[in-house]
Amino acid sequence: MIILALKNGVISTMLDRLVDDPANRELIAVGAGRHDDLFFTTFRDRDDVAFIVPATRTINAVANAARNVEARKLVRRVTLIPSGANDPLSPDAQVGPGAILLSAKLAEDLGASTGDTIELRIERRIDDAPETAVRDMRVAGIVPAQRYSRSAMFIALQDLVAIEQFRDDRNLTAQDWAQARPLPETFASFRLYAKELRDIARLEDALEVRGINARPRAENVDLLISFQRSLNLLFIVIAALALAGFWAAMAANLRGSVERQRISLSLLRLLGLTEAGRRAIPTIQALILVTLGVFVTLILVLPTLALINNFFTPEGFQRIAQLGPNHIFGTLALGVFTALTASIWAVTAIGDITSDEVLRAG
């Protein structure tokens, strides 16, 4: 039970964090393309896609500077990443026109927090003359460092397109560049997240059929899936071996007990105890033994787990060892099943004990 608790605690928690980490479920487009609205609608409707949003050319996905006026802090060359509702990196935050997310690293560098206003500065050159567009952006949320460790600003698609158009279209001025305009018919790239880790290979194939080359951000996706399966298989093997040993020991013990009690069982038959009553004796003994065993085990294990969690749980974990009610009841149910099946040998042996054995022994 301690091994099960550790598996459900630190081992499963660490593995689940790797498997469920949105960064490990991201597919990165290699090179630029021309992706239209039909492409995004098709993939958005797929069951294996958790999130997809268009992206502009990489060269335009950089702000020249971001400044927190109140904190008097400025960061140059800020990476801009398209975002939207239900972004896997921060699903609860509402990104929209004028509302952004900051990575924890960028928020720290700017001294910013949720609700602050960040001044975004976009520069271009027209006939060798520099022009700067400025817009105030409200921080809608902070992306945790464990989900995105680098410095970046997550911005609504409309705002990212406005930045690209300001740099490409000289007819747009620094005063009206941020006004809402129709989105382009095609986009150079995209941000795509699979719903589950195992969906990545299928999405890669679907993109490849369309002539789109994409690679998973996590290069060890297959290793993560394999490790998860291997861990579960290892625990099943260990549990099966332990259960088999327990079953064999109990079966032999019950059979030996019947042999030692042959005279007593013969006397019970002579006194009129039914055959069903005699055969129920080893089964009842097995059930009592298993129930007491589980109860005593819990008395020993639960305080041990409490001590382990109290002294050894690292930061970021709720507990290093975890044992829930479902695990306890599952263990008890498995014990009852073992008791019932292990007593079959002893129950069968009782049928060979006759009532005259006690007379011959007496």
C-alpha positions in Angstrom: 0.0 0.0 0.0 2.9 2.3 0.6 4.2 1.6 -2.9 0.7 2.4 -4.3 0.6 5.6 -2.2 4.0 6.7 -3.6 2.9 5.9 -7.1 -0.3 8.0 -6.7 1.7 10.8 -5.0 5.0 12.0 -6.2 5.6 9.6 -9.1 2.2 10.0 -10.8 2.2 13.8 -10.0 5.5 14.3 -11.7 4.6 12.1 -14.7 1.1 13.7 -15.0 2.7 17.2 -15.0 5.0 16.1 -17.9 2.2 14.4 -19.8 -0.4 17.2 -19.2 2.0 20.1 -19.6 0.5 22.2 -22.5 4.0 22.9 -23.9 4.4 19.1 -24.5 1.2 19.1 -26.5 2.2 21.9 -28.8 2.9 21.4 -32.5 5.1 24.1 -34.1 4.8 24.9 -37.7 8.1 24.7 -39.6 8.3 27.5 -42.2 5.7 29.9 -43.5 2.5 28.9 -45.4 -0.8 30.3 -46.5 -3.5 29.0 -44.1 -7.0 30.1 -44.9 -10.2 30.2 -42.7 -11.2 26.8 -43.9 -8.0 25.3 -42.6 -8.5 26.8 -39.1 -12.2 25.9 -39.0 -11.4 22.3 -40.0 -8.8 21.8 -37.3 -10.7 23.8 -34.7 -13.6 21.3 -35.1 -11.4 18.2 -34.6 -11.8 16.2 -31.4 -8.0 15.9 -31.0 -7.3 19.7 -31.1 -7.5 21.6 -27.8 -6.5 25.0 -29.2 -5.6 26.6 -32.5 -5.1 30.3 -33.4 -3.6 31.9 -36.6 -0.2 33.6 -36.3 1.5 36.2 -38.4 5.0 36.1 -39.8 7.7 35.7 -37.2 9.5 38.9 -38.2 6.4 40.9 -37.2 5.8 39.0 -34.0 8.1 41.2 -32.0 7.4 44.5 -30.2 10.3 46.9 -30.1 9.6 47.6 -26.4 7.2 47.2 -23.6 7.1 49.6 -20.7 5.5 49.7 -17.3 5.1 53.4 -16.7 4.3 53.2 -13.1 7.2 50.9 -12.2 9.5 52.8 -14.6 10.7 49.6 -16.1 11.2 48.9 -19.8 12.0 45.7 -21.8 13.2 45.8 -25.4 12.4 43.3 -28.2 9.4 41.5 -26.7 8.3 38.3 -28.3 4.6 38.5 -29.3 2.5 35.3 -29.3 -1.0 35.1 -30.6 -3.6 34.0 -28.0 -7.3 33.9 -27.4 -10.0 32.4 -25.3 -9.2 29.0 -23.7 -5.4 29.4 -24.3 -4.0 26.2 -22.8 -1.2 28.2 -21.0 -3.8 30.3 -19.2 -7.3 29.1 -19.9 -9.1 31.3 -17.3 -7.6 34.6 -18.6 -9.6 36.6 -21.1 -7.4 37.8 -23.9 -8.9 40.2 -26.3 -8.2 43.5 -28.1 -6.2 45.6 -25.7 -6.0 42.8 -23.2 -2.8 40.7 -22.9 -1.1 37.9 -21.0 2.5 38.2 -19.7 4.8 35.3 -19.1 6.1 35.2 -15.5 9.5 36.2 -16.7 8.3 39.3 -18.6 6.0 40.2 -15.7 9.0 40.1 -13.4 11.1 42.2 -15.7 8.4 44.8 -16.0 7.4 44.7 -12.4 3.8 44.1 -13.6 0.8 42.1 -12.3 -2.7 41.4 -13.3 -4.7 44.6 -13.9 -1.6 46.8 -14.7 -1.3 48.8 -17.9 1.7 48.1 -20.2 2.7 50.5 -22.9 3.5 48.7 -26.1 5.8 50.4 -28.6 6.0 49.4 -32.3 8.5 51.0 -34.6 8.9 51.1 -38.4 10.9 53.1 -41.0 9.2 55.0 -43.8 11.7 56.5 -46.3 14.4 56.1 -43.6 12.4 58.1 -41.2 11.6 56.3 -37.9 8.0 56.2 -36.7 6.7 54.8 -33.4 3.2 53.6 -32.6 2.2 53.4 -29.0 -0.7 51.6 -27.4 -1.7 50.9 -23.8 -2.4 47.2 -23.0 -4.2 45.8 -19.9 -2.6 42.8 -18.3 -5.4 40.2 -18.1 -3.2 37.5 -16.5 0.2 36.0 -15.9 1.3 32.7 -17.5 3.0 30.6 -14.8 6.7 29.9 -15.3 6.2 26.2 -15.2 4.0 26.6 -18.3 6.1 29.1 -20.2 9.6 29.9 -18.9 10.7 32.5 -21.5 9.9 36.2 -21.8 6.9 36.8 -24.0 3.6 38.7 -24.3 0.5 36.8 -25.4 -1.7 39.1 -27.5 -5.1 38.9 -29.3 -4.9 38.0 -33.0 -6.5 41.3 -34.0 -3.8 43.3 -32.2 -1.0 41.1 -33.7 -2.5 41.7 -37.2 -2.6 45.4 -36.5 1.1 45.4 -35.7 1.9 43.5 -38.9 -0.2 45.8 -41.0 1.3 49.0 -39.4 4.8 47.8 -40.4 3.7 46.7 -43.9 1.2 49.4 -44.9 2.6 52.9 -45.0 -0.9 54.3 -45.4 -1.6 53.4 -41.7 -0.5 56.1 -39.3 0.7 55.9 -35.7 -2.7 57.5 -34.7 -5.1 55.0 -36.4 -3.1 51.8 -36.7 -4.9 50.1 -33.8 -8.4 50.5 -35.2 -10.3 47.3 -35.9 -9.9 46.1 -39.5 -10.8 43.0 -41.4 -8.4 40.1 -40.8 -6.4 38.9 -43.8 -7.7 35.9 -45.8 -4.6 33.8 -45.1 -2.0 33.6 -42.3 1.6 32.5 -42.4 1.5 30.3 -39.4 -0.5 29.0 -36.4 -0.3 27.9 -32.7 -1.7 24.4 -32.3 -2.1 22.3 -29.2 -3.3 18.7 -29.2 -5.9 17.7 -26.7 -3.8 14.8 -25.4 -0.2 13.7 -25.8 -1.2 10.6 -27.8 -3.0 12.9 -30.4 0.2 14.6 -31.5 1.2 11.8 -34.0 -2.3 11.9 -35.6 -2.2 15.7 -35.9 1.2 15.5 -37.5 -0.1 13.1 -40.1 -3.2 15.3 -40.8 -0.9 18.3 -41.3 1.5 16.4 -43.5 -1.4 15.4 -45.8 -1.9 19.1 -46.4 1.7 19.6 -47.1 2.4 21.3 -43.8 5.5 20.4 -41.9 5.1 20.6 -38.1 7.1 19.2 -35.2 6.2 18.7 -31.5 7.8 21.1 -29.1 8.5 18.2 -26.8 11.1 16.0 -28.6 10.5 13.2 -26.2 6.8 12.7 -26.6 7.1 9.0 -27.4 9.3 8.6 -24.4 6.8 10.3 -22.1 4.0 8.1 -23.3 6.1 4.9 -23.1 7.3 5.8 -19.6 3.7 6.3 -18.4 2.7 2.9 -19.8 5.8 1.3 -18.4 5.2 2.7 -14.9 1.6 1.4 -14.9 2.7 -2.0 -16.1 5.5 -2.2 -13.5 3.1 -1.5 -10.7 0.6 -4.1 -12.1 3.4 -6.7 -12.2 4.6 -5.9 -8.7 1.0 -6.0 -7.4 0.2 -9.2 -9.3 3.3 -11.0 -7.9 2.5 -9.8 -4.3 -1.1 -10.9 -4.8 -0.1 -14.3 -6.1 2.3 -14.9 -3.2 -0.4 -13.8 -0.7 -3.0 -16.1 -2.4 -0.6 -19.1 -2.4 0.3 -18.6 1.3 -3.3 -18.2 2.3 -4.5 -21.2 0.3 -1.7 -23.4 1.9 -2.5 -22.1 5.3 -6.2 -22.8 5.1 -5.6 -26.2 3.7 -3.2 -27.0 6.5 -5.7 -25.7 9.0 -8.3 -28.1 7.7 -5.8 -31.0 8.0 -5.0 -30.0 11.6 -8.7 -29.8 12.4 -9.9 -33.0 10.8 -11.1 -34.5 14.1 -12.9 -31.4 15.0 -14.6 -31.1 11.6 -15.5 -34.8 11.8 -17.1 -34.2 15.2 -19.1 -31.3 13.9 -20.5 -33.5 11.1 -21.3 -36.2 13.7 -23.1 -33.6 15.8 -25.3 -32.7 12.8 -23.6 -29.6 11.3 -24.6 -29.5 7.6 -22.1 -30.0 4.9 -22.6 -26.3 3.8 -21.9 -25.2 7.3 -18.7 -27.2 7.5 -17.5 -26.0 4.2 -18.2 -22.3 5.1 -15.7 -22.5 8.0 -12.4 -22.0 6.0 -14.1 -19.2 3.9 -15.2 -17.4 7.1 -11.7 -17.8 8.5 -10.2 -16.4 5.3 -12.6 -13.4 5.3 -11.9 -12.6 8.9 -8.1 -12.9 8.3 -8.2 -10.6 5.3 -10.4 -8.0 7.0 -8.2 -7.9 10.1 -5.1 -7.8 7.9 -6.3 -4.8 5.9 -7.4 -3.0 9.1 -4.0 -3.6 10.8 -2.2 -2.5 7.6 -4.2 0.8 7.5 -3.4 1.4 11.2 0.3 1.1 10.4 0.4 2.6 6.9 -1.7 5.8 7.3 0.4 7.3 10.1 3.5 6.3 8.1 2.1 8.2 5.0 1.4 11.2 7.2 5.0 11.3 8.4 6.3 10.9 4.9 4.1 13.8 3.6 5.0 16.0 6.6 8.8 15.6 6.3 9.6 14.8 2.7 7.0 16.6 0.5 8.9 19.0 -1.8 7.7 22.5 -2.7 5.1 22.4 -5.4 3.5 19.1 -4.3 0.4 18.8 -2.2 1.7 15.4 -0.9 4.4 12.9 -1.8 2.3 9.9 -0.9 -1.4 9.7 -1.5 -4.0 7.0 -0.7 -7.6 7.7 -1.3 -10.8 6.0 -0.2 -11.1 4.3 -3.6 -7.7 2.7 -3.1 -8.6 1.5 0.4 -11.9 0.0 -0.7 -10.2 -1.5 -3.8 -7.6 -3.2 -1.6 -10.3 -4.6 0.6 -12.3 -5.8 -2.4 -9.2 -7.5 -3.8 -8.5 -9.1 -0.4 -12.1 -10.5 -0.2 -11.8 -11.9 -3.7 -8.4 -13.5 -2.7 -9.9 -14.9 0.4 -12.9 -16.5 -1.4 -10.7 -18.1 -4.1 -7.9 -19.1 -1.8 -10.4 -21.0 0.4 -11.6 -23.3 -2.4 -8.8 -25.8 -1.8 -9.7 -26.0 1.9 -13.4 -26.2 1.2 -12.9 -29.0 -1.2 -10.8 -30.9 1.3 -13.5 -30.8 3.9 -15.7 -33.0 1.7 -13.3 -35.9 2.3 -13.7 -35.7 6.1 -16.3 -38.3 7.3 -18.1 -38.5 10.6 -16.5 -41.8 11.6 -12.9 -40.3 11.7 -13.6 -38.9 15.2 -14.8 -42.4 16.4 -11.7 -44.1 15.1 -9.5 -41.4 16.7 -11.3 -41.7 20.0 
